[in-house]
């Protein structure tokens, strides 16, 4: 018998009687949905009830575990979810995080970008700008592995590795409300990479993502004890670090959740002859600072030392500016 009714009762009772799902309940109900034992209407109801009350780390971790076993592993170093996009025509700029990701790949880090292009969104998504940076889109996980072996970087659309999550993500157009799946997809890590970043917008979600990663690591997620997953307030919710703000960043390391306050980092930087994303001249310094600060965050995820990561990010950026790029 399905667990769905029990889960709906658990989260949907009156204010005195309701409570969150356990991690095991969340995992089981997601597994049953994936297997076709639960219909869309019941699962959507459950997800909406959880969203109204606010999802817990245990629920998100359980949902990730329920989805995770249904696609095979690929080998990569760095997990980079890109689901928010950048607001068009505003001061947030182009998807400059793609420049940072390509530089990281040029220095030998195998990067998996994964995301989704909302057909009704007014934002510019990573998927729109891949060709400008010679980043290839993977048709499936096998193809992603081939691209990683060739280029050290690949973009993997959500519906190419977890189509059922894509279907759930699109429920917001049917029901007019986002569900916890928006948080779940950022933690899927299709390559089981040991390092990665999570960008989010709303206050509290940075700590939530760290707690989710902690729970997943404690459960021995795919027998892979993650080394370091960084969570921060991203530009517009995207996994792109904003150099203009000071903030607290969160990460999981050695079975412990850590946090550190990081000051804003805008500075006068060396500029390349052009930007492959056709950034206007008046935004070039913001572009450079965004790329360097995003690179710093990524390298911190790998090395665990912010100052060292910053020094290496500046070194990588200076080298990038000195090298001609065909995409320009």
Secondary structure, 3 states (H helix, E strand, C coil): CCCHHHHHHHHHCCCCCCCCCCHHHHHHHHHHHHCCCCCHHHHHHHHHHHHHHCCCHHHHHHHHHHHHCCCCCCCCCEEEEECCCEECCCCCCCCCHHHHHHHHHHCCCCEEEEECCCCCCCEECHHHHCHHHCCCEECCHHHHHHHHHHHCEEEEEHHHHCHHHHHHHCHHHHHCCCCCHHHHHHHCCCCCCCEEEEEECCCCHHHHHHHHHHHHHHCCHHHCCCCEEEEEEEHHHCCCECCCCCEEEEEEECCEEEEEEECCCCCCCCCCCCCCCCCCHHHHHHHHHHHHHHHHHHHHHHHCCHHHHHHHHHHHHHHHHHCCCCCC
